[in-house]
Amino acid sequence: MDKIIIAIDGYSSCGKSTMAKQIAKALNYIYIDTGAMYRAVTLYALRNGMLDNHDLNEAALIAALPEIKVSFSYNSDLNRSETCLNGENVEQEIRGIEVSNHVSKVAKIKEVRAKMVDLQREMGQQKGLVMDGRDIGTVVFPQAELKIFMTADYKIRARRRFDELQAKGDSTSYEEVLANITNRDMDDTSRTENPLIKADDAVVIDNSEITPEEQLKIALTHIYRILDQK
């Protein structure tokens, strides 16, 4: 059976990665978390003094891009791929609130997006891939056989993210998470370079009131219909 590319876009903390991983497991496809790639670049900027609470040194970050290598390694114990920055596993560090508060600033930079898009397209050359992010169906893979756009009420998304951080022992407050969600929504949809928009032919899934299992069933219905036509 021919393989396809499945592009999943949507708002922050609306379960894109959860569903992408579910689909990849069900189909035995490769899963790529593009948001993690931008988070890794953000972590690099934080570690190297290019970013603080007020300013981002864009020129310095752009100049450093050739030195930034983002890759994924498979953790057989956890049965998942984890993000590496220049060979170091940074999966846990990139999920913290500090990186979350700054990633939209980094993702706005044209040169950063261009480098990440090139890497993402290389990963998809053989198809059989599920990729989630903000511009996968509109910019990275506009030819993807299936495009899904995910959304959910922003307060529900903030609660889910807060619960996730709490489970990891993070002390971030719900108010901080809610502010982060709303700020990222504004940044993602208003940026000049590849803003978050729904592709015209994308399937919309609002998961405010459905379970991960229910949303997976919806997605697989569309996927199997496409595969049956190949």
C-alpha positions as CSV (number, residue, x, y, z in Angstrom):
1,M,0.0,0.0,0.0
2,D,1.3,3.5,-0.9
3,K,2.2,5.7,2.0
4,I,1.1,9.3,2.5
5,I,2.1,12.4,4.3
6,I,-0.3,13.6,7.1
7,A,0.1,17.2,8.1
8,I,-1.4,18.4,11.4
9,D,-1.6,22.1,12.2
10,G,-3.4,23.9,15.0
11,Y,-3.2,26.1,18.1
12,S,-0.8,25.6,21.0
13,S,-1.6,22.8,23.4
14,C,-4.6,21.4,21.5
15,G,-3.3,17.9,21.4
16,K,-1.5,17.9,18.0
17,S,1.4,15.9,19.2
18,T,-0.8,13.4,21.0
19,M,-2.8,12.7,17.9
20,A,0.2,12.7,15.6
21,K,1.9,10.0,17.8
22,Q,-1.3,8.0,17.9
23,I,-1.6,8.1,14.1
24,A,2.0,7.2,13.6
25,K,1.7,4.2,15.9
26,A,-1.5,3.0,14.2
27,L,0.1,3.2,10.7
28,N,3.7,2.4,11.6
29,Y,4.7,5.9,10.2
30,I,7.4,8.2,11.3
31,Y,6.4,11.0,13.6
32,I,8.1,14.4,13.6
33,D,7.3,17.1,16.2
34,T,8.2,20.3,14.5
35,G,7.3,22.4,17.5
36,A,10.1,20.7,19.3
37,M,12.5,21.8,16.6
38,Y,11.7,25.5,17.2
39,R,11.9,24.9,21.0
40,A,15.4,23.4,20.6
41,V,16.5,26.5,18.7
42,T,14.9,28.7,21.4
43,L,16.8,26.7,24.1
44,Y,20.1,27.3,22.2
45,A,19.3,31.1,22.2
46,L,18.6,31.1,25.9
47,R,21.7,29.1,26.7
48,N,23.9,31.4,24.7
49,G,22.7,34.7,26.0
50,M,20.8,35.7,22.8
51,L,17.5,35.8,24.6
52,D,16.2,37.2,27.8
53,N,12.8,38.4,29.1
54,H,13.0,41.6,27.0
55,D,15.1,41.2,23.9
56,L,16.1,38.6,21.3
57,N,19.4,39.1,19.5
58,E,18.1,38.0,16.1
59,A,21.4,38.8,14.3
60,A,23.4,36.6,16.6
61,L,20.9,33.8,16.4
62,I,20.8,33.9,12.6
63,A,24.6,33.9,12.5
64,A,24.6,30.8,14.7
65,L,22.2,28.8,12.7
66,P,24.9,26.8,10.9
67,E,26.0,25.6,14.4
68,I,22.5,24.5,15.4
69,K,21.7,20.8,14.7
70,V,18.3,19.5,15.6
71,S,17.6,15.8,15.4
72,F,15.5,13.1,17.0
73,S,16.6,9.9,18.8
74,Y,14.4,6.9,19.6
75,N,14.0,6.1,23.3
76,S,13.3,2.4,23.3
77,D,12.4,2.4,27.0
78,L,9.7,5.0,26.5
79,N,8.9,3.9,23.0
80,R,9.1,7.4,21.6
81,S,11.4,9.8,19.7
82,E,13.1,12.6,21.7
83,T,14.5,15.9,20.6
84,C,18.3,16.4,20.5
85,L,20.2,19.7,20.2
86,N,23.7,19.3,18.9
87,G,23.6,15.6,20.0
88,E,22.3,16.3,23.5
89,N,18.9,15.0,24.5
90,V,16.9,18.1,25.5
91,E,13.4,16.7,25.5
92,Q,12.6,17.6,29.1
93,E,14.3,21.0,29.1
94,I,12.5,22.3,25.9
95,R,9.0,21.6,27.5
96,G,9.5,24.1,30.4
97,I,7.7,27.4,30.7
98,E,10.8,29.4,30.0
99,V,11.2,28.0,26.5
100,S,7.4,28.1,26.0
101,N,7.4,31.9,26.8
102,H,10.0,32.6,24.1
103,V,9.5,30.1,21.3
104,S,7.1,32.2,19.4
105,K,9.7,35.0,19.1
106,V,12.2,32.6,17.7
107,A,9.7,31.0,15.3
108,K,8.9,34.4,13.8
109,I,12.4,34.7,12.3
110,K,12.4,34.1,8.6
111,E,15.9,32.5,8.6
112,V,15.0,30.1,11.4
113,R,11.8,29.0,9.7
114,A,13.6,28.5,6.4
115,K,16.2,26.2,8.0
116,M,13.6,24.2,9.9
117,V,11.4,23.9,6.8
118,D,14.3,22.5,4.8
119,L,15.0,19.9,7.5
120,Q,11.3,19.0,7.7
121,R,11.0,18.5,3.9
122,E,14.1,16.3,3.9
123,M,12.4,14.1,6.5
124,G,9.4,13.7,4.4
125,Q,11.0,12.6,1.1
126,Q,10.0,9.0,1.6
127,K,6.5,9.7,2.8
128,G,5.0,7.5,5.5
129,L,5.2,10.5,7.8
130,V,3.0,12.3,10.3
131,M,4.2,15.9,11.1
132,D,2.6,18.5,13.4
133,G,3.2,22.2,13.7
134,R,1.8,25.5,12.7
135,D,2.5,25.6,8.9
136,I,2.8,22.0,7.9
137,G,-0.2,21.9,5.5
138,T,0.3,25.4,4.2
139,V,4.0,25.8,3.8
140,V,6.1,22.6,4.5
141,F,3.8,20.0,2.8
142,P,1.1,21.9,0.8
143,Q,0.8,18.7,-1.3
144,A,0.1,16.4,1.8
145,E,-2.5,13.9,1.0
146,L,-4.3,14.7,4.3
147,K,-4.3,17.9,6.2
148,I,-5.8,18.2,9.7
149,F,-6.4,21.5,11.5
150,M,-6.9,21.1,15.3
151,T,-8.4,23.6,17.7
152,A,-10.0,23.7,21.1
153,D,-11.2,26.4,23.5
154,Y,-8.2,28.3,24.9
155,K,-9.2,27.8,28.5
156,I,-9.5,24.1,28.0
157,R,-6.1,24.1,26.3
158,A,-4.6,26.0,29.2
159,R,-6.0,23.6,31.8
160,R,-4.7,20.6,29.9
161,R,-1.2,22.2,29.7
162,F,-1.3,23.2,33.4
163,D,-2.2,19.6,34.4
164,E,0.6,18.3,32.2
165,L,3.2,20.6,33.9
166,Q,1.8,19.7,37.3
167,A,2.3,16.0,36.7
168,K,5.9,16.7,35.9
169,G,6.4,18.6,39.1
170,D,6.5,22.1,37.5
171,S,5.3,24.9,39.8
172,T,4.0,27.2,37.0
173,S,0.6,28.6,37.9
174,Y,-2.5,28.2,35.8
175,E,-2.6,32.0,35.3
176,E,0.9,31.9,33.8
177,V,-0.1,29.0,31.5
178,L,-3.2,30.8,30.4
179,A,-1.2,33.9,29.6
180,N,1.3,31.9,27.7
181,I,-1.4,30.2,25.6
182,T,-3.2,33.5,24.7
183,N,0.1,35.2,23.9
184,R,1.3,32.3,21.7
185,D,-2.1,32.3,19.8
186,M,-1.7,35.9,19.0
187,D,2.0,35.5,18.0
188,D,1.3,32.4,15.9
189,T,-1.6,34.0,14.0
190,S,-0.2,37.5,13.5
191,R,3.4,36.9,12.5
192,T,4.4,37.9,9.1
193,E,6.4,34.8,8.3
194,N,4.2,31.7,7.7
195,P,1.4,32.5,10.2
196,L,-0.9,29.9,11.6
197,I,-3.8,29.5,9.2
198,K,-6.0,26.7,8.2
199,A,-5.3,25.2,4.7
200,D,-8.3,25.4,2.5
201,D,-8.6,21.6,2.2
202,A,-7.9,20.8,5.8
203,V,-10.2,18.7,8.0
204,V,-11.0,20.6,11.1
205,I,-11.1,18.8,14.4
206,D,-12.3,20.7,17.5
207,N,-11.4,18.5,20.5
208,S,-12.7,20.7,23.3
209,E,-15.3,18.1,24.2
210,I,-13.9,14.8,22.8
211,T,-11.4,12.3,24.0
212,P,-8.0,11.5,22.4
213,E,-9.5,8.1,21.4
214,E,-12.5,9.8,19.7
215,Q,-10.3,12.3,17.8
216,L,-8.1,9.4,16.6
217,K,-11.1,7.6,15.3
218,I,-12.1,10.7,13.3
219,A,-8.7,11.1,11.9
220,L,-8.3,7.4,10.9
221,T,-11.6,7.5,9.1
222,H,-10.2,10.1,6.8
223,I,-6.9,8.4,6.5
224,Y,-8.2,5.0,5.5
225,R,-10.5,6.5,3.0
226,I,-7.6,8.2,1.3
227,L,-5.5,5.0,1.5
228,D,-8.3,2.9,0.0
229,Q,-8.3,5.2,-3.1
230,K,-4.6,4.6,-3.7
